[in-house]
């Protein structure tokens, strides 16, 4: 049996219900204990309280509500957090059975507006280059397989009532997605761990999100798919390419035409270019033709929006309907503290190292919607 002490009223029921129903009694008691923990903390989740509990190596005493949230998330997803970490809650993982007595939220974790996982992703998506271009964002709870039709359906006219239509040969493929972990590390004064204000929590989450966004942005484009990385668009099978050697305006138009010929523009409002700052500088200084203006004017290329991003390798650019790139997250954020003494410089300055681990993956839903321009010169 679990190490739970029954309240007197439940203990008195045991002889009547017999041992076969002990599990039910313990389940009732577990919910009571969880509600009591939440009431002691006023039902308010505090990331800094959780971090301070980890820092002092005693989250059960110093952050009981945050620990109970992490334990319930672990139960839901079927695994424990890494050693030295705790799970931080997100909106879609709320339940209604743990702190139902708290009127402000009615869920077992925290009000959706202030859930740390939601703040983290809000900060992350707010600075992630490709969200502004219109990539698809999805939240999942388990591994996923996305069906893709790689053939096409044709239509035709019937010459008479007895005529037959030409049969279309469709073929199907799948794109699989599974959680991949990206970690971020930042340093902060240990005094901030003793602050319980929303501003202190937001400060830490924003630092983590900025670092994570930079890494995810880079790997969405150039990730190898190996060593736990995302598979970036430059390495996705089926994405076409155009040589950028001595690139002209026609080079850009060729990339656009190739996507259009493949019926790759599903949502025209999400079509556009991404390129590195070095290549943006090149196109801003290269003329369309003598005296006719520059290839890149402002943030526009070939009549489409152009996003300049350091996440794109020099010498490369991509034209795409960005709605056909999906960034998937599993809503699991793990946060931990550097053990005291691991980093001597932090110990001397009264600072602590804070780590976060976020699970995500990317899927190219329609490779024909993308064209890469390589070896730009």
N, C-alpha and C positions, 0 to 999 in steps of 0.2 A: 504494500500500500504506500502511497506517497506520504511524505513527512508533513502532514497537515494535522493540526490539533482541532478537533471538532468543538463547536460551541456546545454548551450544556443541553440546549433543546435538541440538537441533532444527535448528541451522544445518547440521550434518553430514548431516541427512536430506534437505536440499533437492535436492542433485544426484540422489538416488535417486528422489524423488517428482516431480521436475520442477516447473516454475513453476505448473503448473495447480493444484497442491495447496498453494500458498503461503498462501492464505486460511485453510486448516485449521491450518497451523502457527502462524500469527499468533493465531488464536482460542485455541489451547492456551496460547500464551505470555501472552495477555491474562489468562487465568484464573490462571496462575501468579503474575503480577504482582499481581493483586488479592488472592490469598491471602497473599502476602508483606506487603502493606500492612496487611491485617487482623491478621496475626500480630504485627507491630510495635506495634500498638495493643491487643494482647491481645483483639481482637474486641469491644472495648467502645466503643459509640457515646457521644460526648459532645457535647451541644448547645453547651455553653459553649466547648469546643475549636473547634467549627465557627464560632461567632460571633467568637471571637478571631482565627481565621484570616481571616475577612472583614474584621474591624476593622483588621488589619495588612495587608490586601490581598494575602495570600499563603496561601490555603487549601491549595494543593497541597503546601506545605512544612509548614505548621503543623497542618493537619487533613486528612491524606491519606486516612484511612479514611472520614471524613465526606464528603469530596469524591467518593470512589469510590462511596459509597452514592447520593449525589445524581445522579451520572452514570448509574448503572444505573436509577434511577427515571425519569430523563429518557428513557432508551432504551425503557423499558417503556411509558410513556404517550405517547411520540411528540412531545415538545416539551422545550425547554430551560427552566430556571427564568428568571425575569426577571433583568435585569442587576443584579448586586449581591446576589442571593439564592441560596440553595441549597435543594434539597428535603430535608425531614426524613422519615425512614422511619416507616411505620405497619405494623401486624401483617399486614394482608392482602396487603402487597406483598413479603413475604418470598420469597426464592428459596433453592434448596438447592444451587446450583452455584458459589458464590463463596467462601464460607468454610466449606466442608464439614469442614475440619480442626479447627474449633473445636467441642469436644464440648458446651459449655454451651448453644449455641443451634442449631448445625447449619444455620443459614440465613445468607444473605449480608449481612443487615443487622444485627440486634440482637435480643436476647431479647425476646419479645413483651411481657413484663411491664414493660420499661423503654423501649420504643420511643417516641421523642418524640411522634410523631403520635398514638399511643394515649394517652399521658399528657395531651396537649392536649385530645383529645376527651373523655376521662374527666372532666377538670376542667370542660370546657364543658357537657357533658350533666348534670353534677352540680349546676350552678347554673341551667340553663335552665328557666324556669318551666314550659314545656309538656311537658317530659319527665316531670315529676311527675304531670301530668294523664293521661299515657298515649299521647302521640303515637307514631306508628310511626317507627322509625329504621332506615334502610337505607343500606348502603354499596355504591356502584356503581363500575364501571370505565369506563363510556362513557355517552353520552346514552341516555335511556330513554323509552319510551312505555308508559303504563299504560292498559289497556282499561277502560272503564266501561260498564255496562249502564244506559241511561236509561229503558228501558221496564220493564214488569213481566210476570210470568208468572201467569196465572190458572188456577184449578182449578175443577172443577164435578162434579156428580153425573150419572150416566147413568140416564135413565128406563127404558131397556131395552137389550138387547144391540145393537140396530141404531141407537141414538142416536149423534149426533156431538157431540164436544166443541167448544166455542167456541175459535177460533184466537186465540192470544195474539200481539200485534204487538210484538216487542221491537225496540228501536233501540239502537245502540251508539255510543259516543263514545270519544275518547282524550284523555289528559292527558299532555302532553310535558314532559320535564324535561331541562335542560342545565346544565352547571356555571356557577355565578355566584360571583364572587370577593368576599369580604368581608375587609377589612384592619383590623388593630389596631396601635396604636402605644403603646409605653411607654418610659420612661427608667429607666436603672439605672446604678450606678457601674461604671466600666470595670474595677474590681477584680474584679467578679463574673465577668467573662469569663475571668479567670485561675483560677477555681475549677472543678475537674472533678468535684466531688461530686454525687451524685444530688440532694441538697437544693438546690444552686444551679440545676441544670437545672429542677427542679420549680418553683422560685420564679419563674423567667422564664416558663415555660409557663403557670403559673396566672395571672399578670398578663395574659398575652395572651388566655387563655381567658375571663376575667371580662369583658374589654372586648368580645370577640367575641360572647359570650352575650347581653350587653345589646343589642347591635345586631341580632342575629338574632331575638331575642324580639320586638323592636319591629316588625321587618319581616314576621314571620310574621302579624302582625295588620294592620298598616297599610301594608305595602309597596305601591308603585304598579305594580310590574312593569316600570317604565321605568328608564333610566339604570343598568342592571345590577342592580336590586333584585329581591328576591323579590316575588311577587304575594301580598299579605296577604289574610286572610279577609274583611276589610271591602270588598275590591275584587274578589273572586272572583265570576264570573258564576254565577247559580243559587242563591246563598246568600240565603235569605229574610230579611225584616226585620220588626220590630215597633216601633212608635213608643213612645219612652220618656217622652214629655211627661207631666208629673205622674204619674210611674210609681207603680204600686201593686203589691201582691202578685199581683194578677190579671195584670199585665203580664208578670211572670216566668212565670206558669203558661201564658199564651198562647204564649210562646216555646217552652216545653217541649212543649205540645200540638202545635204546628206540626211539630216534629221527629218526634214520635210518630206523627202522622197520615201523614207521608211515609215511615214505616217506616225512619226515619233512625238509630235507635239499634241499632247492630249489636252492640256490647259494652256492656251496661248499667254494668259496673264502671268504664268509662272516660268516663261521661257527667258533665258538670258545667259550671259557669259560670266565666268569667274577667271581671274588671272592674277599673277603675282605683281607686286609693285614694280619690279624691274621691267616686266613686259608692258605694264601700263605706261611707264615712262617712255618706252620705245614707241608705242603706238601714238602717244600724245605728241611725239616729236617727229613722226613720219607722215609725209603728205599723202593724201589720196592720189593726187596728181599735181603737177607743178601749178602752184597758185590756187589750188582748190580747197585748201584747209587740211586739217589733220585727220588721220584715221580714227583716232579716239577723241571725242569731244565731250568734255565733262566725264560723266560715268555712263557713256553709251557707246556701243560697238555694233556696227551693222544694223542699226535700227532697233537694237534690243538693250535692256539695262545691262550694265557691266559692274560686277562686284569685285573690287580689288582686295585681295586677301593674302596675308603672309603665309597662310596655310597651303597655298598652291606653290609647288616647286618652281624655281626660275626656269624659264624656257618652255613652260606649259600653260595651256588655257583649256577651258572646257565650255562648250555650248550645250545647253540642255533644257528640257522641260523638267524643272526641278521638283515638280510634284511627283515624279516617278522615282525619286529617291526617298526611302523611308528610314527614319531614325527611330529605333525601337528602344524603349526602356522598360525595365521590370519593376520600377518603383521601389527598389531596395537601395537604401543609402546606409552604409556602415561608416561610423566615425570612431576614431581611436586617438589615444594620446601616446606620444613617445615616452617610454619608460624613463623614470628619473635616473640620470647618470649616464644614459646612452650617449648623449651629445654633451660633452663637457662645456662647450662654449655656451650652450643654452643654460646650463646650470649656473654658470658664472654671472650671466646677465639677468637671471630671474625670468627667463622665457621658457615656453614649452613648445614642442612640436605637435602639430595636429594633423592627422591623416584622415582622408575620406576615400571611400571606395564606392563607385557607382557602376551599376550593371547596364550595359546597352549593347546594341548591334545595329548594323545597317543592312538594307536590302535594296538592290537595284531592281525595281519592279519591271522595267522595260528597257533593256540595254540599248535598243534602237533609238531611245529618246536622248542619247548622249553622244557627243562627238568630242574627242580630245585633239587639240592642236599641239604637236610635239616639236621639240628642237627649234623653238622660235628664235630667229635671229634677224 
